[in-house]
Amino acid sequence: MTNPLTRADELRNDIENLHFTIRYYIGVLAELEQLGRTHTEDFKRTEANVNVLKRNLRTLEAQLESEEEAWI
């Protein structure tokens, strides 16, 4: 039987997934840069996605901090 995850555990899992996704997209940006495609629509869209993911990451980290403070 599995134990249900607490909200803090769910947030930690989401944060870990976001870190992985951000690293992946940064790799995509590096490949596009190596190919000289920094002025393409794909590069701009991917760069915008990374910025959105970073913003979401900060939001989740703040939520995790408040969850941990509430637990204490």
C-alpha positions as CSV (number, residue, x, y, z in Angstrom):
1,M,0.0,0.0,0.0
2,T,1.2,3.5,-0.8
3,N,1.1,6.4,1.5
4,P,-0.5,9.6,0.1
5,L,1.9,12.4,-0.6
6,T,1.8,15.5,1.5
7,R,1.5,18.9,-0.2
8,A,5.1,19.6,0.5
9,D,6.2,16.3,-1.1
10,E,4.1,17.1,-4.1
11,L,5.7,20.5,-4.4
12,R,9.2,19.1,-4.1
13,N,8.4,16.6,-6.9
14,D,7.0,19.4,-9.1
15,I,10.1,21.5,-8.4
16,E,12.4,18.6,-9.3
17,N,10.4,18.1,-12.6
18,L,10.7,21.8,-13.4
19,H,14.4,21.8,-12.8
20,F,14.7,18.9,-15.3
21,T,12.5,20.6,-17.9
22,I,14.4,23.9,-17.6
23,R,17.8,22.0,-18.1
24,Y,16.3,20.3,-21.1
25,Y,15.1,23.5,-22.8
26,I,18.4,25.2,-22.0
27,G,20.1,22.4,-23.9
28,V,17.7,22.9,-26.8
29,L,18.6,26.6,-26.8
30,A,22.3,25.7,-26.8
31,E,21.9,23.5,-29.8
32,L,19.9,26.1,-31.7
33,E,22.7,28.6,-30.8
34,Q,25.4,26.3,-32.1
35,L,23.4,25.9,-35.4
36,G,23.3,29.7,-35.7
37,R,19.5,29.9,-35.3
38,T,19.3,32.5,-32.5
39,H,17.0,34.7,-34.6
40,T,14.4,32.0,-35.4
41,E,10.9,31.7,-34.1
42,D,11.7,28.4,-32.4
43,F,14.6,30.0,-30.4
44,K,12.4,32.9,-29.3
45,R,9.5,30.6,-28.3
46,T,11.8,28.2,-26.4
47,E,13.5,31.1,-24.6
48,A,10.1,32.5,-23.6
49,N,9.1,29.0,-22.3
50,V,12.3,28.9,-20.2
51,N,11.4,32.2,-18.7
52,V,7.9,31.1,-17.9
53,L,9.2,27.9,-16.3
54,K,11.6,29.8,-14.2
55,R,8.8,32.0,-13.0
56,N,6.7,29.0,-12.1
57,L,9.7,27.5,-10.3
58,R,10.0,30.6,-8.1
59,T,6.3,30.4,-7.4
60,L,6.4,26.7,-6.4
61,E,9.5,27.3,-4.2
62,A,7.6,30.1,-2.4
63,Q,4.6,27.8,-1.9
64,L,6.9,25.1,-0.5
65,E,8.5,27.5,1.9
66,S,5.0,28.6,3.2
67,E,3.9,24.9,3.5
68,E,7.0,24.1,5.5
69,E,6.5,27.1,7.7
70,A,2.9,26.1,8.3
71,W,3.9,22.6,9.2
72,I,6.3,23.9,11.9
